[in-house]
Amino acid sequence: MEFRPLTLADQNIYNAYHQTASRLGSEASFATPYIWASSFRTQIYIGHDFVCLSCQDKNEPPYFLMPVGPGDRTACIQMLYEKCKADGVPFVLKYLRKEDIPLVEAAIPVPLSVSAPRDVADYIYETASLISLSGKKLHAKRNHVNAFKAAYSYTTEEMNANNLADAKAFVLARCKDDAEILAMEKLFAEYFTLQFTGMLLKVDGQLVAVTVGESLASRTALIHVEKADISYTGAYATINQLFLETFFSHTLYVNREEDLGIDGLRRAKLSYRPAFLLDKYTVSEIV
């Protein structure tokens, strides 16, 4: 079972298998593991009618994502376990759905631990709710958007070849660390190949917010990046609302990804009142 580095050539088969599975998680998009591949040493196995990813955090043993495809999942999971034994590392599967767990437990003949780390749960929202911002729970967000629209002479632009460089510079200037910079460099370098949709929000011709997302097969919008100049009050809430209204009103849900345990990010994501958190389970060999 040979893994190799993930490349753009893997996009079509990866997306085809995940679209058939109709998953809501951010890993259902090829773009997610691809743009972050440098930070997680992401590799791929394609075979036996499956795709499977191997990743590795800094100074940690490698782990696998749940195999996806029409083949025999039990056999593929057992192959992963045998590979771990041969490599002398613990067997670990991450980002599983709850319904995947019994299959893994039945396939692997050793004691396993199961957990659902809160930091990696995806935030799932109803698209219609984030567009209308109606009701008491989203009253503050609605006020922020209305105040922005009343205070500023604003315009929006769909991201294209003419404004891509400006959007990239805006986003890179607001990245938090080297890993995010690497991911955003990749996102913008392959923006059109990865079939993203993006929006720029401007005030009097000045760029004040940028966002990029895509549609998943599960009628879900996935937001990969959202950056704004916080000196313009309401810029974040406004580009979120306008982006969904303009490009994703046909979807049922919006996945705004995880909070990574960052307090400020968690508060911001919770303030939009998610419909639910999509738990992602880890199954590990007890050693």
C-alpha positions as CSV (number, residue, x, y, z in Angstrom):
1,M,0.0,0.0,0.0
2,E,2.0,2.9,-1.3
3,F,1.2,6.5,-0.5
4,R,2.6,9.4,-2.5
5,P,2.4,13.2,-2.3
6,L,-1.0,14.7,-3.1
7,T,-1.0,16.6,-6.4
8,L,-3.5,18.5,-8.6
9,A,-3.7,15.5,-10.8
10,D,-5.7,13.8,-8.0
11,Q,-8.4,16.4,-7.9
12,N,-11.0,14.7,-10.2
13,I,-11.0,11.2,-8.6
14,Y,-10.9,12.6,-5.1
15,N,-13.9,14.9,-5.8
16,A,-15.7,12.2,-7.6
17,Y,-15.5,9.7,-4.7
18,H,-16.4,12.3,-2.1
19,Q,-19.3,13.7,-4.1
20,T,-20.8,10.3,-4.3
21,A,-20.5,10.0,-0.5
22,S,-22.3,13.5,-0.1
23,R,-20.2,14.5,2.9
24,L,-20.7,17.8,4.7
25,G,-17.2,18.0,6.2
26,S,-14.5,20.4,4.9
27,E,-12.3,17.4,3.9
28,A,-15.0,16.5,1.3
29,S,-13.4,19.2,-0.8
30,F,-10.1,18.3,-2.5
31,A,-9.0,21.9,-2.0
32,T,-8.9,21.5,1.8
33,P,-6.2,18.9,2.0
34,Y,-4.4,20.2,-1.1
35,I,-3.8,23.8,0.0
36,W,-2.7,22.6,3.5
37,A,-0.6,19.7,2.2
38,S,2.7,21.4,3.0
39,S,1.9,21.8,6.7
40,F,0.5,18.3,7.1
41,R,2.8,16.3,4.8
42,T,-0.3,15.1,3.1
43,Q,0.0,11.9,0.9
44,I,-2.6,10.0,-1.0
45,Y,-3.3,6.3,-1.8
46,I,-5.5,5.5,-4.8
47,G,-6.4,1.9,-5.3
48,H,-9.0,-0.9,-4.6
49,D,-11.7,1.7,-5.6
50,F,-10.7,4.0,-2.8
51,V,-8.9,7.2,-2.1
52,C,-7.2,7.6,1.3
53,L,-5.1,10.4,2.7
54,S,-2.2,10.1,5.1
55,C,-1.2,13.2,7.2
56,Q,1.3,14.1,9.8
57,D,1.4,16.9,12.3
58,K,4.7,18.3,13.6
59,N,6.5,15.7,15.8
60,E,3.5,13.4,15.7
61,P,3.1,9.9,14.2
62,P,1.2,9.8,10.8
63,Y,-2.6,9.3,10.7
64,F,-5.1,8.4,8.1
65,L,-8.4,9.9,7.0
66,M,-11.3,7.5,6.4
67,P,-11.1,5.8,3.0
68,V,-13.7,7.0,0.6
69,G,-14.9,5.2,-2.5
70,P,-17.1,2.3,-3.7
71,G,-14.7,-0.4,-2.8
72,D,-14.6,-2.7,0.3
73,R,-14.1,-0.3,3.2
74,T,-13.4,-3.1,5.7
75,A,-10.6,-4.5,3.5
76,C,-9.1,-1.0,3.1
77,I,-9.2,-0.3,6.8
78,Q,-7.5,-3.6,7.5
79,M,-4.8,-2.7,4.9
80,L,-4.2,0.5,6.7
81,Y,-3.8,-1.3,10.0
82,E,-1.3,-3.8,8.5
83,K,0.7,-0.9,7.1
84,C,0.9,0.7,10.5
85,K,2.1,-2.6,12.0
86,A,4.7,-2.9,9.3
87,D,5.8,0.7,9.8
88,G,5.9,0.3,13.6
89,V,3.5,3.2,14.3
90,P,0.1,3.2,16.1
91,F,-3.0,2.9,14.0
92,V,-4.9,6.2,14.0
93,L,-7.9,7.3,11.8
94,K,-9.1,10.9,12.1
95,Y,-12.1,13.0,10.8
96,L,-14.5,10.1,10.9
97,R,-18.3,10.4,10.9
98,K,-20.1,8.8,13.8
99,E,-21.5,6.1,11.5
100,D,-18.0,5.1,10.4
101,I,-16.9,4.0,13.9
102,P,-18.6,0.6,14.1
103,L,-17.1,-0.4,10.8
104,V,-13.6,0.5,12.1
105,E,-14.1,-1.3,15.4
106,A,-15.3,-4.4,13.6
107,A,-12.4,-4.3,11.1
108,I,-9.5,-3.9,13.6
109,P,-8.7,-6.7,16.1
110,V,-7.1,-4.6,18.8
111,P,-8.5,-2.2,21.6
112,L,-9.4,1.2,20.2
113,S,-10.1,4.5,21.8
114,V,-12.7,6.9,20.3
115,S,-12.9,10.6,20.8
116,A,-14.4,13.7,19.2
117,P,-12.1,16.6,19.6
118,R,-14.1,19.8,20.0
119,D,-11.4,21.9,18.3
120,V,-11.9,20.2,14.9
121,A,-15.7,20.1,14.7
122,D,-17.0,22.0,11.7
123,Y,-19.6,24.8,12.2
124,I,-22.6,24.2,10.0
125,Y,-25.2,26.9,9.4
126,E,-28.4,27.2,7.5
127,T,-27.7,29.3,4.4
128,A,-31.1,31.0,4.5
129,S,-30.5,32.1,8.0
130,L,-27.1,33.7,7.3
131,I,-28.6,35.5,4.3
132,S,-31.8,36.8,6.0
133,L,-30.2,37.3,9.4
134,S,-33.7,37.3,10.8
135,G,-34.8,36.6,14.3
136,K,-33.6,37.7,17.8
137,K,-30.5,35.5,17.8
138,L,-29.0,37.2,14.8
139,H,-30.2,40.7,15.6
140,A,-26.7,42.0,16.3
141,K,-25.4,40.6,13.0
142,R,-28.3,42.2,11.1
143,N,-27.5,45.5,12.8
144,H,-23.9,45.3,11.8
145,V,-24.8,44.7,8.2
146,N,-27.4,47.4,8.1
147,A,-25.0,49.9,9.8
148,F,-22.2,49.1,7.2
149,K,-24.6,49.5,4.3
150,A,-25.8,52.8,5.6
151,A,-22.4,54.2,6.5
152,Y,-20.4,53.3,3.5
153,S,-20.6,53.6,-0.3
154,Y,-19.7,50.0,-1.0
155,T,-19.4,47.8,-4.1
156,T,-18.7,44.1,-4.6
157,E,-16.7,42.3,-7.3
158,E,-16.6,38.6,-8.1
159,M,-13.0,37.4,-7.9
160,N,-11.4,37.2,-11.4
161,A,-8.1,37.4,-13.2
162,N,-8.1,41.2,-12.9
163,N,-8.5,41.5,-9.2
164,L,-6.9,38.2,-8.0
165,A,-3.6,39.8,-7.2
166,D,-5.2,42.5,-5.0
167,A,-7.3,39.9,-3.2
168,K,-4.2,37.7,-2.6
169,A,-2.1,40.6,-1.2
170,F,-5.0,41.6,1.1
171,V,-5.4,38.1,2.5
172,L,-1.7,37.4,2.9
173,A,-1.3,40.6,4.9
174,R,-3.7,39.2,7.4
175,C,-2.5,35.6,7.8
176,K,-1.7,34.5,11.3
177,D,1.3,32.2,10.7
178,D,3.6,30.6,8.1
179,A,1.3,27.6,7.7
180,E,-1.7,29.9,6.8
181,I,0.5,31.9,4.4
182,L,1.6,28.7,2.6
183,A,-2.0,27.6,2.3
184,M,-3.2,30.9,1.0
185,E,-0.4,31.1,-1.5
186,K,-1.5,27.7,-2.9
187,L,-5.2,28.7,-2.9
188,F,-4.6,31.8,-5.0
189,A,-2.0,30.1,-7.3
190,E,-4.6,27.4,-8.2
191,Y,-7.7,29.5,-7.7
192,F,-9.2,28.7,-11.1
193,T,-8.1,25.1,-11.3
194,L,-9.7,24.4,-7.9
195,Q,-12.9,26.0,-9.1
196,F,-13.3,28.5,-6.3
197,T,-15.7,31.4,-6.1
198,G,-14.6,34.6,-4.5
199,M,-15.8,38.1,-3.7
200,L,-14.1,41.4,-2.9
201,L,-15.9,44.1,-0.9
202,K,-14.8,47.7,-1.5
203,V,-15.6,51.0,0.1
204,D,-15.0,54.1,-2.1
205,G,-12.8,51.8,-4.2
206,Q,-10.7,50.6,-1.3
207,L,-10.6,46.9,-0.6
208,V,-12.0,46.1,2.8
209,A,-12.9,42.4,2.7
210,V,-12.2,39.2,0.8
211,T,-13.8,35.8,0.9
212,V,-13.4,32.5,-1.0
213,G,-15.5,29.4,-1.0
214,E,-17.0,26.6,-3.1
215,S,-20.0,24.3,-3.4
216,L,-19.9,20.7,-2.2
217,A,-22.1,18.0,-3.6
218,S,-24.2,17.9,-0.4
219,R,-25.8,21.3,-1.3
220,T,-23.3,22.9,1.1
221,A,-21.2,26.0,0.7
222,L,-17.7,25.6,2.1
223,I,-15.9,28.8,3.1
224,H,-12.2,28.5,2.9
225,V,-11.1,32.1,3.7
226,E,-12.7,35.3,5.0
227,K,-10.6,38.4,5.8
228,A,-11.7,41.9,6.5
229,D,-10.3,45.3,7.6
230,I,-11.7,45.6,11.1
231,S,-11.5,49.4,11.0
232,Y,-14.6,49.2,8.8
233,T,-17.3,48.2,11.3
234,G,-19.5,45.4,10.0
235,A,-17.2,44.4,7.1
236,Y,-17.0,40.8,8.2
237,A,-20.7,40.4,8.6
238,T,-21.5,42.2,5.4
239,I,-19.2,40.2,3.1
240,N,-20.5,37.0,4.7
241,Q,-24.1,37.9,4.0
242,L,-23.5,39.3,0.5
243,F,-21.3,36.4,-0.6
244,L,-23.9,33.8,0.3
245,E,-26.8,35.8,-1.1
246,T,-25.0,36.3,-4.4
247,F,-23.4,32.9,-5.0
248,F,-24.7,30.3,-2.7
249,S,-28.4,31.0,-2.1
250,H,-29.1,27.6,-3.8
251,T,-27.4,25.7,-0.9
252,L,-29.0,24.4,2.2
253,Y,-26.0,24.7,4.5
254,V,-22.8,26.6,5.0
255,N,-19.7,25.0,6.4
256,R,-17.4,27.6,8.0
257,E,-14.9,25.0,9.2
258,E,-13.4,24.5,12.6
259,D,-12.2,26.9,15.3
260,L,-8.9,25.1,16.2
261,G,-9.6,25.8,19.8
262,I,-8.9,29.6,19.3
263,D,-11.1,31.4,21.7
264,G,-11.7,34.5,19.6
265,L,-12.5,32.4,16.5
266,R,-14.8,30.2,18.6
267,R,-16.8,33.2,19.9
268,A,-17.0,34.6,16.3
269,K,-18.3,31.3,14.9
270,L,-20.8,30.7,17.7
271,S,-22.1,34.3,17.3
272,Y,-23.6,33.3,13.9
273,R,-25.7,30.6,15.7
274,P,-24.7,27.4,13.9
275,A,-27.5,24.9,13.1
276,F,-25.1,22.2,14.5
277,L,-21.5,21.3,15.0
278,L,-20.3,18.5,12.8
279,D,-18.2,16.3,15.1
280,K,-15.2,14.5,13.6
281,Y,-14.1,11.4,15.4
282,T,-10.7,10.0,16.0
283,V,-10.2,6.2,16.4
284,S,-6.8,5.3,17.8
285,E,-5.1,2.0,18.7
286,I,-4.5,1.8,22.4
287,V,-0.8,1.2,23.0
